[in-house]
Amino acid sequence: MFKQVYRKTKLALISSMLILPTNLMAEEIQHSISTPQLNAQTYILMDYHSGTVLAALNPDQRQYPASLTKMMTSYVIGDALKQGKINNSDIVTVGESAWGKNFPGSSKMFLNLNQQVSVADLHRGIVIVSGNDACVAMAEYIAGSEKNFIDTMNRYVADFNLKNTHFETVHGLDSEGQYSSARDMAIIGSHIIRDLPDEYKIYAEKEFTFNKIKQPNRNGLLWDKTIHVDGMKTGHTDKAGYNLVASAVNKDNMRLISVVMGVPTYKGREIESKKLLQWGFANFDTFKALEAGKIVLEQKVYYGDSSKVELGVLQDAFITLPKGRQADVKARYELENKYLEAPLTKGQTVGKVIYQLDGKTIADINLQAMNDVKEGSFFGKAWDWLVLTVKNFFN
């Protein structure tokens, strides 16, 4: 046997520059920054690029999501469009169950029985005016039935690793077994922004006219000129209270996602969301620390057809810190094994970079192989085995 298992080792790489960021630990980066007081049963504030949770109250508490459910409905539609399974120009015939009269006293786009409507209009009716009727029409068109569509929604719940979400409706009207959390809704929002940028643009549209009926987007923060909110979704039922997922960017292209759930008043959900977003922008900065494909370091490889491997990340990496603290961050890298051994595949995790601020670990990220390293020849591996045997003897 040429390969041996070696104990894990830590290799220090101390730097005042940010090299490879990842999700930060909220309690560590906040330090003495006091969080705002909100009138909500649960809330969360998350940085979109780094995934850092900046503030939260009961973020995993299960709540009735109300029309926030339509974010997942919209995601399923957007992904079907992206995959070419449907097209925006497709025409949908409104069936009995999607008829607007079936939803008295709730939000709808006022669909008529047997009316023919484009996918593009139905999608806008879901996102902008929160049409319950449009949700049913699209569910039946894409999946054949609401049940099949809901099954797809819950498959995405599993794909996104959402721990406190389960859907039983396509529109969000209260159902005993339907629930979500502030954290899970922030994650769904981040997937829409990242995976479906064309669909996300719809969330910024302020009004929608259909059947000669003009309706405004219920997200009032879209009109607020003191903060650049460009999405996302409102929700309300008697059991849920008032909910709002909001996303905003500042002049430095820092994007935050806020979620408030169980707010007692219609206007209150906007007030509490704005309070969260402004607090986040005032106290934190997010930095793009490393571009995808940029080499962090080269490392020796044994038993391979190449003697070295380049290490870095395959996706852009970001870090969120209290304002003015970028130069104070120190970093070191840690390999999973003392010696790297072939075969290695591109993207394989071989270690991590650990970040500290004021002596406390605040973040770590997986360190990846940037290229494949295949197994070497018999004689090459034999030589490496001899070299490692000597090294291991002296160590």
WOGILIN-V477526 format. One record per backbone hydrogen bond with DSSP energy under -1.0 kcal/mol. NH is the residue of the N-H (numbers start at 1). CO is the residue of the C=O. E is the energy in kcal/mol with one decimal. If there is no record, write none. Layout:
nh = (NH:NH)
co = (CO:CO)
e = (E:E)
This chain:
nh = (11:25:28:29:30:33:40:41:42:43:44:45:46:47:48:51:54:55:57:61:63:68:69:70:71:72:73:74:75:76:77:78:79:80:81:82:83:84:85:86:90:92:94:99:100:102:103:106:114:115:117:119:120:122:123:124:125:126:127:128:131:132:135:136:137:138:139:140:141:142:143:144:149:150:151:152:153:154:155:156:157:158:159:160:161:162:166:178:179:180:183:185:186:187:188:189:190:191:192:193:194:195:196:200:201:202:203:204:205:208:210:213:215:217:220:222:223:229:230:233:235:237:241:242:243:244:245:246:247:248:249:250:253:256:257:258:259:260:261:263:269:271:272:273:274:275:276:277:278:279:280:281:282:283:284:285:287:289:289:290:293:294:296:297:299:301:302:305:309:311:312:317:319:321:323:325:328:329:330:332:334:336:342:344:347:348:350:351:352:353:354:355:356:357:360:362:363:365:367:368:369:370:373:376:381:382:383:384:385:386:387:388:389:390:391:392:393:394:395)
co = (333:362:25:25:26:30:38:261:261:57:259:55:257:52:255:47:45:45:43:58:180:65:66:67:68:69:69:70:71:72:73:74:75:76:77:78:79:81:80:80:87:117:115:96:111:99:100:103:94:112:92:90:88:118:119:120:121:122:123:124:125:107:131:132:133:134:135:136:137:138:139:140:145:146:147:148:149:150:151:152:153:154:155:156:158:157:179:175:166:63:59:181:182:183:184:185:186:187:188:189:190:191:192:196:197:199:200:201:202:215:213:210:208:206:218:219:220:227:247:245:243:241:237:263:235:260:233:258:231:256:228:254:250:248:46:246:44:244:42:242:265:267:268:269:270:271:272:273:274:275:276:277:278:279:280:321:319:287:317:317:313:291:311:311:309:307:340:374:299:297:368:290:287:285:283:322:325:326:356:354:352:350:302:373:369:345:367:367:334:365:332:363:330:360:357:355:355:353:351:312:348:310:344:303:377:378:379:380:381:382:383:384:385:386:387:388:389:390:391)
e = (-1.2:-1.8:-1.3:-2.0:-1.8:-2.9:-1.3:-1.2:-1.6:-1.9:-1.9:-2.4:-2.9:-3.0:-2.4:-1.8:-2.6:-1.2:-2.4:-1.7:-3.3:-1.9:-1.9:-1.5:-2.0:-1.2:-1.6:-2.9:-1.8:-2.4:-2.0:-3.1:-2.8:-1.9:-2.2:-2.5:-2.2:-1.1:-2.1:-1.0:-1.6:-3.5:-2.8:-1.1:-2.2:-2.2:-1.7:-1.6:-2.7:-2.0:-2.8:-2.1:-2.1:-2.3:-2.7:-1.9:-2.4:-1.4:-2.4:-2.5:-3.1:-2.2:-1.5:-1.6:-2.1:-2.4:-2.3:-2.4:-1.8:-2.6:-2.6:-1.3:-1.9:-2.9:-2.2:-1.6:-2.2:-2.4:-1.4:-1.9:-1.5:-1.6:-2.5:-2.7:-1.2:-2.5:-2.6:-2.3:-2.1:-2.0:-2.5:-2.3:-1.9:-2.0:-2.4:-2.4:-2.1:-2.0:-2.1:-2.2:-2.4:-3.1:-1.7:-2.3:-1.2:-1.2:-1.1:-1.3:-1.7:-2.5:-2.2:-2.0:-2.5:-3.3:-1.4:-1.8:-1.6:-1.5:-2.0:-1.4:-1.8:-1.1:-2.4:-2.6:-3.2:-2.4:-2.9:-2.5:-3.0:-2.0:-1.8:-1.5:-2.0:-2.4:-3.0:-3.0:-2.3:-2.2:-2.5:-2.3:-1.2:-2.0:-3.0:-1.6:-2.6:-2.0:-1.9:-2.6:-2.7:-1.9:-2.3:-2.4:-1.9:-1.3:-1.6:-2.5:-2.8:-1.1:-1.5:-1.4:-2.7:-2.0:-3.0:-1.3:-2.6:-2.6:-2.6:-2.5:-2.2:-3.0:-2.3:-2.4:-1.9:-2.6:-1.8:-1.6:-1.4:-1.2:-2.5:-2.0:-2.9:-2.8:-2.8:-2.5:-3.2:-2.4:-2.8:-1.0:-2.4:-2.2:-3.2:-3.0:-2.9:-2.5:-1.5:-2.5:-1.2:-1.7:-3.0:-2.9:-2.2:-3.1:-2.8:-2.1:-2.5:-2.1:-2.2:-2.2:-2.5:-1.9:-2.5:-2.9:-2.1:-2.0:-2.5:-2.9:-1.8:-2.0:-1.6)
